[in-house]
Amino acid sequence: MPVPEVGPKADPEFFEEIQELFKKHPEAAKKYSIRFVGGEIAALKLDFDQTVGLSRLEGNQLVTEFVDRATLIQNESGGGFEEEEVLGEESARFCCEWVVIGNRRKCIRICS
């Protein structure tokens, strides 16, 4: 598979704006990064409307499984709650990666 063109060379205007935003908020910038997910989406045929990554640490490895979003939310909440409530402060799991679609954020990876 050919290596995709990604990052600042592929999307210079986007990365310039991100760089300025990180400069404006240096403390927040220490906690976040920009990550290319297109390769995983293509290789694993992921649809983040239906799927969410569930990550955990095992020794010095980060292991991510992609699971059915609705089933995870149903199991975590007992049913009837929105994703944000399930993954909120009360949960041992938290959203650690988001995508922005239009004016909405969607959790695509949950960490524990």
C-alpha positions, 0 to 999 in steps of 0.5 A: 500500500502506498504511503499517503500524503498527510500532515503539514505538507498535505494540509498546510493551511490547516496545520498553520491554524492549528500551530497558531491555536497551540501557541495561543493555548500553550498549556492545553497544547501540552495535553493534545496532539494531531493524529492521522486516522485515515489509514486505520479507517481505510485498512480496518473499514471503520465507520465511527458512527457505528464503531468506537476504539476502546484502548487500554494499557498492557505493560508498555503497549497501548492496545486498541480494539474497535467495538460496536458503539451502541453495544458499548454505550448500552453495556456501560450505561445500562441503557437510556443514557447518552454517550457523554453521560456514560463517558463522563466523570463517573466512569473509569473510562474517558474519551481520549480522541475526538473527530469534528464533524460539522459543528459536533465533536464525536468520540472515536477512542475511549481510554481506561 
